[in-house]
């Protein structure tokens, strides 16, 4: 009976202490309800425990206890080695551009083949090269495969294909209707187009060695897209009509010649636009 009363008194005292701790907003600690610990020693035991292991009412992070900030901890970490970027020398657009360069000798070889097979082969090679000219730029933009080597090689491949086709057409005058009596009909726009390309290449190389404003003045504009579309259509028509054995060749040749002169006019116009921009930059 006496031990039961002692246990009840000890439990009551423990509950009172927990209530006091809750009212004083101190965190409760684990207290044993053993009969061996008298009530009068509970408060002293709590003081000793809080002295050895102080309980703080405010939460602090691990970095605050160490006396350093989180940023300092992050800054002390060793830098991670950078992963080398994959080489972008031979991307898919660049391979297509290289294929366009390799097609130039095939174009020359098939051009001098007699018969409709040579004409069909020459026209097919040129049309395929024209398609890849658009395709490589589309893939480079959509798949983020742009590279400095590709940006350098793409205009070179275009100029090689166009210049080779113009020279080939000039070596064999048109033999259709009235065009056979005008041997100068193709050399005039061919000289204008090739001369413009040589001039613009020199101007862009000079602008690249100067300030950025000059380089922006010779950047490709929307006029170049129309010029490219016109030249590809004109040259494809003229290549396809070399064999005059099929009917309606005169009309197709006339369309090709008209587009070729249109292409030459756009080329000279774009050259004048670029020179005007350059002149404005130099006068500032």
Steps between C-alpha positions, in 0.01 A plus 500: 500500500776745589696429182185560297449836669864594436461411133184707470664795665802472272282478188295799612813702554629407156175607335508833685855558381402432140213748531735763639743437215222545245391828660855636507545393132797284573539177315421195712772250563478131554444425871503157645208403726718277705422483875870536575507868393335721761292798400739749650785380277308529174544876467873482580546215253330712233735789569803273473371355172434839349845616611672214324268503199335841468168501324444802281153619416612640168582259219837544335652337200807287499704768329400760768631272778827470315525876468498507121232577246351263245666690218838456667442126521412486133797714403741272681399203285758408236402609146361227283696429182322627188389239254653557157244587233470255212674598182273681253731468202300233316135561584217389274462844334875515439494153340222617267705805407806286431282282278405811304868579444568143391212521252676768293732253317203272433312795356786575261535135396133448422462834321706384203317169464295485182136408499215545739669290769778755543248783512287320756801413715634857494162648587442247779838573659440875492146473642621268779778744585246784511279303739792425733585871499166564674502178700834545675403844628162372622656209688768723652236737639252240623752260655742769621785358292653827391878513475760747381632255245150448358436875486823541301445203268134562407548817288813349344303196384224722358743717305684197363179339376360819343829606341563153358149484351530844341836417344366169367198670342727757333714228343198366312287777348126451486392303193128568515319728257612861491727455800751313282574832320582683824822348641546794737166440671637291787854639550376851589295401810758236589779760516280734704406228749851358547649849525246594767580188704874567485447862603273412793741235625782756504278762667388259775858394566604865529203580727588209730840660563338834589250593772174318567285771339648427159444130552134564580468710184595204278287242683269288285158664452163384366597601147751215499220244543318624191826506308577141597154375403519677163847369416416139586184507286671669203802271495287186543285599200803575283664169591180306431455653151846421363345206318270662242355173377180542705232747402439835667870559567495856367249617756685331788836639383349847472370472857840389620679785325252753638548368854878502452496869410268562795749320721783716365297814564426397860868418553611845384222666699602322820861604436388863475302466825803360684728772366254768608492361856878486510526859377264621773708324766825648368356854499408489868 
